[in-house]
Amino acid sequence: MNVLELLRLALSRLRTSRLRAALTMLGVIIGVASVVALVGVGQGTTSNITTRLASLGTNLLTISPTGGSSAHPLTLDDSAAVAKVTGVAAVAPELQTSADVVVGTKSTTTSLVGTSAQYAQVRAYDVWQGSFLTDAAVDDGLRVAVLGATTASDLGLDASAIGTDISVNGLPFRVIGILQPKGGSGFNNPDDEVLVPLATIHKYFIGGDTVRTIGVSVTSDDQMTQVTDDITALLRDRHELAATDNADFSVFNQTQLLDAASSITATLTLLLGGIASISLIVGGIGIMNIMLVSVRERTREIGIRKAVGARGRDILAQFLIEALTLSLLGGLIGIVVGFGVSALIGQIAGWGVQLSFSTVAAAVLFSLAVGVVFGVWPARQAARLDPIQALRYE
């Protein structure tokens, strides 16, 4: 008998015992659905995290103080010196505090960031309405503000708000721009902030000339390592650190964070997929069990087939095709269910969902492998039955 005939017989057999076939496939369906859902959500989350991190800045380096009683703080002079390093495209010193912002009857508590006119370039911001901070406004310490998308929304402000005044910790500031949303959320949401000139922060909120961080945009990817080394050497010299002294600052590479995040999420996705695949093994055991029962129930049928000339390999192929049909149908249904579950989870949690062709192909192959591995033994049991004893079986 050819494969198509064996497949037809397998489907006919499954139709005669629909409930038992459905319950047998249930384990495979749950296993494949779990793998597909978890891998889909994991891949989507990885893509989402990578996109979010990439949106924080292009070729970004972040210089931060490491603290300590004898450590030198980062200053505006440090920022000006870093800007002269070869390969640096833009520099934005930053100083952040919390502030209460009020407009009419609406108010919100958000991050107040003092920075320079190059902040938009360093942090990859686009202006939705109005304009960004200018060098003149930064140099003169004007009370002007650029609002993040979330902050503007919380205050009920739209395009018509350009040129109006808001209150920041009791001081009036003129709104000159509203930024395009980046899609952030939670702590340090890049959309939930008010940007003002750094000199204004120093004048009205935090005295001195220190900064919290210095953002650096590097001209190209291939210069990241060299620029990092040059900045490290420059700041060590400016802070008068000996060769054996630990640096009182750190230069963090955005690319390293992207690589680390991708590696972690990929590992977690693999781990979750491995855990979910355990249910596939349970489903395979269910297939093996039901096929052994089927062999026992159809012993006389096997005897009759052998008596009229069926060979052992024909019996083996018949029962193996039945097991493969069960596992493949379960796998296909599981893929559909898994994709639906992952889409639902992504919709509820706000995560992206990605389902690659390789994931679907792997799920199908895995379900087929389950059918082969757990269907061989029952099929061999059927093929080895003695026809005389099988015909006598009651």
C-alpha positions in Angstrom: 0.0 0.0 0.0 1.2 3.5 -0.8 1.4 6.4 1.6 -1.7 8.1 0.4 -3.7 4.9 0.9 -2.3 4.5 4.4 -3.1 8.1 5.2 -6.7 7.5 4.0 -7.0 4.5 6.2 -5.6 6.4 9.2 -8.1 9.3 8.7 -10.9 6.8 8.3 -9.9 5.1 11.6 -9.7 8.4 13.4 -13.1 9.4 12.2 -14.6 6.3 13.7 -13.3 7.2 17.2 -13.4 11.0 17.1 -13.6 11.6 20.8 -10.6 9.3 21.6 -8.6 10.9 18.8 -9.4 14.4 20.1 -8.4 13.5 23.6 -5.2 11.9 22.4 -4.3 15.0 20.3 -5.0 17.3 23.3 -1.6 16.7 24.8 0.2 17.6 21.6 -2.1 20.6 21.0 -1.3 22.0 24.5 2.4 21.3 24.0 2.7 22.9 20.6 0.5 25.8 21.6 2.6 26.5 24.7 5.8 26.4 22.7 4.5 28.7 19.9 2.9 31.1 22.4 5.9 31.5 24.6 8.4 31.7 21.8 6.2 34.2 19.9 5.8 36.4 23.0 9.6 36.1 23.8 10.6 37.1 20.2 8.2 39.9 20.3 9.4 41.2 23.6 13.0 41.0 22.4 12.2 43.1 19.4 10.2 45.5 21.5 13.1 46.0 24.0 15.6 46.4 21.2 13.5 49.0 19.5 13.0 50.9 22.8 16.7 50.9 23.6 17.6 51.9 20.0 15.1 54.8 20.2 17.0 56.2 23.2 19.8 57.4 21.0 22.0 56.7 18.0 25.5 55.5 18.7 25.0 56.6 22.3 27.5 56.8 25.1 26.4 57.7 28.6 29.0 59.1 31.0 27.9 58.8 34.7 29.7 59.4 38.0 30.3 56.4 40.1 30.3 58.2 43.4 32.5 58.0 46.5 33.7 60.5 49.0 36.8 61.5 47.0 35.2 61.2 43.6 35.1 64.1 41.2 31.6 65.0 40.0 30.9 65.5 36.3 30.9 69.2 35.4 30.0 71.5 32.5 33.7 71.8 31.8 34.0 68.0 31.5 31.1 68.1 29.0 32.8 70.9 27.0 36.1 68.9 26.9 34.3 65.7 25.8 32.7 67.6 22.9 36.2 68.2 21.4 37.1 64.5 21.2 37.5 63.3 17.7 34.5 61.2 16.6 32.0 62.9 18.9 29.0 64.3 16.9 27.1 65.9 19.8 27.2 66.2 23.6 24.3 66.8 26.0 25.0 67.3 29.7 21.9 66.4 31.8 20.7 67.2 35.3 17.4 65.8 36.5 15.0 66.5 39.3 11.3 66.0 40.0 8.8 68.8 39.6 5.1 69.5 39.9 3.8 70.9 36.7 0.4 72.8 36.7 -1.7 74.1 33.8 -5.1 75.5 34.8 -6.9 72.9 36.8 -4.6 70.0 35.6 -1.3 69.0 37.2 1.2 66.2 37.1 4.5 65.2 38.7 7.2 64.5 36.2 10.9 64.6 35.6 12.5 68.0 35.0 15.6 67.6 32.8 18.0 70.4 32.3 20.1 70.0 29.2 21.5 71.6 26.1 20.3 72.2 22.6 22.0 69.0 21.4 19.9 66.8 23.6 17.4 66.0 20.8 20.3 64.8 18.5 22.0 62.8 21.3 18.7 61.1 22.5 17.1 60.9 19.1 14.0 63.0 19.8 11.8 64.6 17.1 9.7 67.7 17.7 6.0 67.3 17.1 5.0 70.9 17.5 7.0 74.1 18.0 10.7 74.0 18.4 13.4 72.5 20.6 15.8 74.3 23.0 18.1 76.7 21.2 21.7 77.6 22.1 20.6 81.2 22.9 17.9 79.9 25.3 20.4 77.5 27.0 23.2 80.2 27.3 20.8 82.8 28.8 19.0 80.3 31.1 15.6 81.3 29.8 12.5 79.8 31.4 11.3 77.9 28.4 10.2 74.3 28.3 9.8 71.4 25.8 7.2 68.8 26.9 7.3 65.1 26.4 4.3 63.5 24.7 3.0 61.9 27.9 3.4 65.0 30.0 1.6 67.1 27.4 -1.2 64.6 27.3 -1.5 64.5 31.1 -1.8 68.3 31.1 -4.4 68.3 28.3 -2.1 70.3 26.0 -2.1 70.0 22.2 -0.6 72.0 19.3 -2.4 75.1 20.5 -0.3 75.1 23.7 2.8 76.4 22.0 3.5 79.9 23.4 1.4 79.4 26.6 2.7 79.3 30.1 2.9 76.4 32.6 3.9 76.4 36.2 6.9 74.3 37.2 7.3 74.1 41.0 5.6 77.5 41.2 7.7 79.2 38.5 6.2 80.2 35.1 7.8 78.6 32.0 6.9 79.3 28.4 6.1 76.1 26.3 8.1 76.3 23.1 7.7 72.7 21.9 6.1 69.2 22.3 8.0 66.1 21.4 7.0 63.1 19.3 6.2 60.1 21.5 8.9 57.4 21.8 6.5 54.8 23.3 8.0 54.5 26.7 6.3 53.6 30.0 7.0 53.2 33.7 10.1 54.6 35.5 12.2 57.0 33.5 9.7 57.1 30.7 11.3 59.2 27.9 7.9 60.6 27.1 7.2 61.8 30.6 9.5 64.7 31.1 9.9 68.4 30.8 13.1 69.7 29.2 14.5 73.1 30.1 17.9 74.8 29.7 20.6 73.4 32.0 21.4 76.9 33.3 17.8 77.4 34.3 18.0 74.2 36.4 21.2 75.5 38.1 19.7 78.9 38.7 16.3 78.0 40.1 16.4 74.4 41.3 19.9 72.9 41.8 22.9 75.2 42.3 26.5 74.6 41.1 27.9 73.5 37.8 27.7 69.7 38.2 25.6 67.4 35.9 24.1 64.0 36.5 25.1 62.4 33.2 26.7 63.4 29.9 25.1 61.9 26.8 27.5 61.5 23.8 26.5 60.8 20.2 29.3 59.2 18.3 29.7 59.9 14.6 29.7 56.2 13.5 29.4 52.7 14.9 33.0 51.8 14.1 34.3 54.6 16.2 32.5 53.6 19.4 35.4 51.8 21.0 38.0 54.4 20.1 35.8 57.3 21.3 35.1 55.4 24.5 38.8 54.9 25.1 39.6 58.6 24.3 36.9 59.9 26.6 38.0 57.6 29.4 41.6 58.8 29.1 40.5 62.4 28.9 38.3 62.3 32.0 40.9 60.3 34.0 43.4 63.1 33.2 40.9 65.9 34.1 40.0 64.2 37.4 43.7 63.7 38.2 43.5 60.0 38.6 46.6 57.9 38.8 47.1 54.8 36.7 46.2 52.6 39.7 43.2 54.6 40.8 39.7 53.3 40.0 37.8 55.6 37.7 35.2 57.8 39.4 33.0 57.7 36.3 31.7 55.1 33.9 31.3 55.3 30.1 28.4 53.1 29.2 27.9 51.9 25.6 24.3 51.7 24.4 25.3 48.9 22.0 26.4 46.8 25.0 23.0 47.2 26.6 21.3 46.2 23.3 23.5 43.1 23.1 22.9 42.2 26.7 19.2 42.6 26.5 19.0 40.6 23.3 21.1 37.8 24.9 19.0 37.7 28.1 15.6 37.6 26.3 16.8 35.0 23.8 18.0 32.8 26.7 14.7 33.2 28.5 12.7 32.5 25.4 14.8 29.3 24.9 14.2 28.3 28.5 10.5 28.9 28.4 10.2 27.0 25.1 12.1 24.1 26.7 9.8 24.0 29.7 6.7 24.2 27.5 8.1 21.3 25.3 7.7 19.0 28.3 4.0 18.9 27.7 4.8 17.7 24.2 6.5 14.7 25.7 3.4 14.1 27.8 1.3 14.3 24.6 3.6 11.8 23.0 3.1 9.4 25.8 -0.6 9.7 25.3 -0.2 8.8 21.7 1.8 5.8 22.5 -0.7 4.7 25.1 -3.7 5.0 22.8 -1.8 3.2 19.9 -1.0 0.3 22.2 -4.6 0.1 23.1 -5.5 0.2 19.4 -3.1 -2.6 18.7 -4.8 -4.7 21.4 -8.3 -3.9 20.1 -7.3 -4.7 16.5 -5.4 -7.9 17.0 -7.8 -10.0 15.0 -7.8 -7.4 12.2 -4.0 -7.6 12.1 -4.2 -11.4 12.0 -6.7 -11.3 9.1 -4.5 -8.8 7.1 -1.4 -11.0 7.6 -3.4 -14.1 6.7 -4.3 -12.5 3.3 -0.7 -11.5 2.5 0.0 -8.2 4.4 3.7 -8.0 5.4 5.1 -6.9 8.7 6.3 -3.6 7.2 2.8 -2.9 5.9 1.4 -3.3 9.4 4.2 -1.2 10.8 3.6 1.6 8.2 -0.2 1.6 8.9 0.1 2.1 12.7 3.1 4.5 12.3 1.1 6.7 9.8 -1.8 6.7 12.3 0.5 8.0 15.1 2.0 10.6 12.7 -1.5 11.7 11.7 -2.5 12.2 15.3 0.6 14.2 16.2 0.6 16.3 13.0 -3.1 17.3 13.3 -2.4 18.1 16.9 0.6 20.1 16.0 -1.2 22.2 13.3 -4.1 22.9 15.7 -1.6 23.8 18.4 0.1 26.3 16.1 -3.1 28.1 15.5 -4.0 28.1 19.2 -0.5 29.2 20.2 -0.5 32.1 17.8 -4.0 33.2 19.1 -2.8 33.0 22.7 0.4 34.9 22.0 -1.5 37.6 20.1 -3.9 37.9 23.1 -1.1 38.1 25.6 0.6 40.7 23.5 -2.6 42.7 23.2 -3.2 42.7 26.9 0.4 43.3 28.1 1.2 45.8 25.3 4.1 43.6 24.0 4.8 42.9 20.4 4.3 39.4 19.0 6.6 37.9 16.4 6.2 34.4 14.9 8.9 33.5 12.5 8.6 30.7 9.8 11.4 28.9 11.6 9.3 28.7 14.8 6.3 27.3 12.9 8.5 24.8 11.0 10.2 23.7 14.2 6.8 23.2 15.9 5.6 21.0 13.0 8.8 19.0 12.9 8.8 18.5 16.7 5.2 17.3 16.6 6.1 14.8 13.8 9.1 13.7 15.8 6.8 13.0 18.7 4.6 10.9 16.5 7.5 8.9 15.2 9.3 8.4 18.6 6.1 7.4 20.4 4.5 5.6 17.6 7.3 3.2 16.6 6.9 0.9 19.5 3.2 0.2 19.2 3.7 -0.1 15.4 6.5 -2.7 15.9 4.3 -4.5 18.4 1.6 -4.8 15.8 4.0 -5.8 13.0 5.5 -8.7 15.2 2.1 -10.3 16.0 1.9 -13.9 14.9 -1.1 -14.3 12.5 -2.2 -17.6 14.0 -2.3 -16.2 17.5 -3.8 -13.0 16.3 -6.7 -14.9 14.6 -7.3 -16.8 17.9 -7.4 -13.6 19.9 -10.7 -12.8 21.5 
